[in-house]
Amino acid sequence: MKISVPNKFVTLGLIVLLGAPIGVQADEADAKRILKSMSEYVGSQTAISFEYDAILEVTTFEDQVLALASSGSVTLNRPDKIHTTRSGGFVDVESLFDGKTLTLLGKNLNIYTQIEVPGTIDHLVDELKNTYNRPLPAADLLLSNSYDELIHDVTDVKDLGSGVIGGVECDTFAFRTDEVDWQIWIAQGEHPYPCRYVITSKLIANAPQYSIQTRNWKTGTNVAAGDFQFKNPTNAEQVELEDLKGMGDLPSNFTKGEAK
């Protein structure tokens, strides 16, 4: 099956012409303040864990929209340890980083590879995204200073008022850049963590959408002790990174089309 797939992610069931939403006065300064507050809160936490549900929508060349769902978990200890999982039906992936070595394990295939990437979580996120094209789930939200990354090149901001995600009341904002539109739902109150994050590309014809929604967000002493070193209890076979197949976002019978 041949599809058109974005790097980051617009399939809309309803098109809304937005100036300021009815009853909501767009306040760019306030939106940026709350986004920065979220960034500072998340960046100040030395231990974080959460589970997530993600949807990647892809569009075939016959204009059929298909949604690929996955779920997983993230546990991190700043400055240099993180453990993530992702299960999507056709794939079951685990990654562990202990401050020196990143291990990528394909549990369904019982194979793994290791990469030497000594440094912080921020450095790891940059290396995975820019060098290996393997971004971590919600990586932009986990940086020690996510605000600078998120607000970079933003040309328009809209305050969409209050929304509810998983029973949590959130402040909701929409941001635009020349390349992407994105929305974020930030929990109100003393713990302004990200509840939902949606990215839409402007560079892909019939562009689909990527969304990630968090749940069971925990910080500090509420985070269970993590194990960030690879033990290989199943005697998985070690392979080179280029031979690590079957661990992507798409089933093996999907092929990527070209961006416009």
C-alpha positions in Angstrom: 0.0 0.0 0.0 1.4 3.4 -1.0 0.7 6.3 1.2 1.7 9.9 1.8 3.3 10.3 5.2 4.4 13.4 7.1 7.6 13.8 9.2 5.7 15.4 12.0 1.9 15.5 12.5 -4.5 17.4 8.4 -7.3 15.6 8.0 -10.2 17.6 9.4 -13.8 16.5 9.6 -14.8 20.1 10.1 -13.3 23.3 8.6 -13.5 26.3 10.9 -12.8 29.8 9.8 -10.9 31.2 12.8 -10.5 34.8 13.8 -11.0 34.7 17.5 -13.3 31.9 18.6 -16.7 33.1 19.9 -16.4 34.1 23.5 -12.6 33.7 23.5 -10.2 36.7 23.2 -6.9 35.4 21.7 -4.2 36.6 24.0 -0.8 35.8 22.6 1.2 37.0 25.6 -0.9 34.9 28.0 -0.6 31.8 25.8 3.2 32.2 25.6 3.3 32.7 29.4 1.3 29.5 30.1 3.4 27.5 27.5 6.6 28.8 29.2 5.1 27.8 32.6 4.6 24.3 31.3 8.1 24.2 30.0 9.6 25.4 33.2 7.5 22.9 35.3 8.4 19.9 33.1 12.0 20.9 32.8 12.4 21.3 36.6 11.2 17.8 37.3 14.1 15.4 38.0 11.8 12.3 37.6 8.8 11.9 35.3 6.7 9.0 34.2 3.5 8.8 32.1 1.7 6.6 29.7 0.5 7.8 26.3 -1.8 7.0 23.4 -0.8 8.1 19.9 -2.6 8.3 16.5 -0.8 8.7 13.2 -3.2 9.3 10.3 -1.9 8.5 6.9 -3.5 9.2 3.5 -3.3 6.8 0.5 -3.0 8.1 -3.0 -6.6 7.2 -3.4 -7.3 9.8 -0.6 -8.4 7.2 1.9 -7.5 8.3 5.5 -6.1 5.5 7.7 -5.4 5.9 11.4 -2.6 3.9 13.0 -2.8 3.7 16.8 -0.1 2.9 19.4 0.4 3.2 23.1 3.4 3.2 25.4 5.1 4.7 28.4 7.9 7.0 29.2 10.1 7.2 32.4 12.9 9.6 32.8 15.4 10.7 35.4 17.2 13.9 34.6 19.7 14.7 33.4 20.7 11.5 31.5 18.3 8.5 31.8 15.2 7.6 29.9 13.1 4.4 29.2 10.4 4.3 26.6 8.0 1.7 25.2 5.7 1.7 22.2 3.3 -1.0 21.1 1.4 -0.6 17.9 0.0 -4.1 17.1 2.5 -4.7 14.4 5.5 -3.5 16.5 6.6 -3.7 20.1 9.6 -1.5 20.8 11.5 -0.6 23.9 14.4 1.9 24.3 16.7 2.4 27.2 19.3 5.1 27.8 21.7 5.1 30.8 23.6 8.2 30.1 26.1 6.6 27.8 24.5 3.9 25.7 21.1 3.8 23.9 19.6 0.4 23.4 16.7 -0.1 20.9 15.0 -3.4 21.3 12.4 -4.9 18.9 10.6 -7.2 21.4 8.4 -8.8 18.8 11.4 -9.7 16.6 13.8 -10.3 19.6 16.6 -8.2 18.1 18.3 -5.1 19.4 21.0 -2.6 18.6 23.1 -0.2 20.7 24.4 3.3 20.0 27.0 5.2 22.0 25.5 8.6 22.7 27.0 9.9 25.9 25.3 13.0 27.3 22.1 14.3 28.6 18.5 13.5 27.6 18.4 16.8 25.6 21.5 15.7 23.6 20.0 12.3 23.0 16.7 13.8 21.7 18.7 16.0 19.3 20.9 13.1 18.1 17.9 10.7 17.6 16.0 13.3 15.7 18.7 14.9 13.6 21.2 12.0 13.1 19.2 8.8 13.3 15.6 10.0 12.3 14.2 8.1 15.3 12.5 10.7 17.5 11.3 9.7 21.0 7.6 9.9 21.8 6.6 13.5 22.7 10.3 14.4 22.6 9.8 18.2 22.2 7.8 18.3 25.4 10.5 16.5 27.5 13.4 18.9 26.8 14.8 20.8 29.8 13.8 24.0 28.0 11.0 22.9 25.6 9.7 26.5 25.3 12.5 27.6 23.0 12.0 24.6 20.8 8.2 24.8 20.6 8.0 28.6 20.1 10.7 28.7 17.4 9.4 30.2 14.2 5.8 30.6 15.5 4.0 33.2 13.4 0.5 33.1 15.0 -1.0 32.2 18.3 -4.7 31.5 19.3 -6.1 31.0 22.7 -8.9 28.5 22.4 -10.0 28.7 26.0 -10.7 25.8 28.3 -10.9 22.1 27.3 -11.0 18.8 29.1 -8.7 15.9 28.4 -9.1 12.6 30.3 -11.1 14.5 32.9 -8.4 17.1 33.4 -9.4 20.8 32.7 -6.8 22.3 30.4 -5.8 25.6 28.8 -5.9 25.1 25.0 -3.7 26.9 22.5 -3.1 26.8 18.7 0.2 27.8 17.2 1.3 28.2 13.5 4.6 28.2 11.8 5.4 28.3 8.1 5.8 24.5 8.1 3.4 23.2 10.8 0.3 23.9 12.8 0.2 22.5 16.3 -2.1 22.5 19.3 -1.5 21.8 22.9 -3.7 21.2 26.0 -2.0 22.1 29.3 -3.4 21.1 32.6 -4.6 24.0 34.7 -3.4 24.5 38.3 -0.1 24.0 40.1 1.1 21.2 37.8 0.9 22.5 34.2 1.8 19.3 32.4 1.0 18.6 28.7 -2.2 16.5 28.4 -2.5 16.4 24.6 -0.3 17.5 21.7 -1.3 17.6 18.0 0.9 18.4 15.0 -0.2 19.0 11.4 2.2 19.5 8.5 1.7 22.0 5.8 4.3 20.4 3.5 2.6 17.2 2.7 -0.3 16.9 0.2 -3.4 15.7 1.9 -1.4 15.8 5.1 -2.5 13.6 8.0 -2.2 14.4 11.6 -0.1 13.1 14.5 -1.5 13.3 18.1 -0.3 12.1 21.4 -2.3 12.1 24.6 -0.7 11.5 28.0 -2.2 9.8 31.1 -1.1 8.7 34.6 1.4 11.7 34.7 3.6 11.4 37.7 6.6 13.3 39.0 9.1 13.2 41.9 8.7 10.5 44.5 5.5 9.2 42.8 7.6 7.9 40.0 8.6 4.2 40.4 12.3 3.5 40.4 13.4 2.9 36.8 15.9 0.5 35.4 17.7 2.1 32.5 20.3 -0.6 31.6 19.7 -3.3 29.1 19.8 -6.8 30.6 18.8 -9.0 27.5 16.7 -11.6 29.4 15.3 -13.1 26.2 18.8 -13.6 24.5 17.8 -11.1 21.8 20.1 -11.1 18.8 22.3 -8.0 18.4 22.2 -6.3 14.9 23.6 -3.2 13.3 21.4 -0.1 13.3 20.8 -0.3 9.6 19.6 -3.9 10.0 17.1 -3.0 12.7 13.9 -3.6 10.6 10.3 -3.7 11.6 10.4 -1.1 14.3 9.0 2.0 12.5 5.7 3.8 12.7 4.3 1.9 9.7 3.5 -1.8 9.0 5.8 -3.5 6.5 3.3 -3.4 3.7 3.2 0.4 3.7 5.6 2.5 1.6 6.1 6.2 1.9 5.2 8.7 -0.9 6.9 12.0 -1.6 6.3 15.4 0.1 4.9 18.1 -2.1 
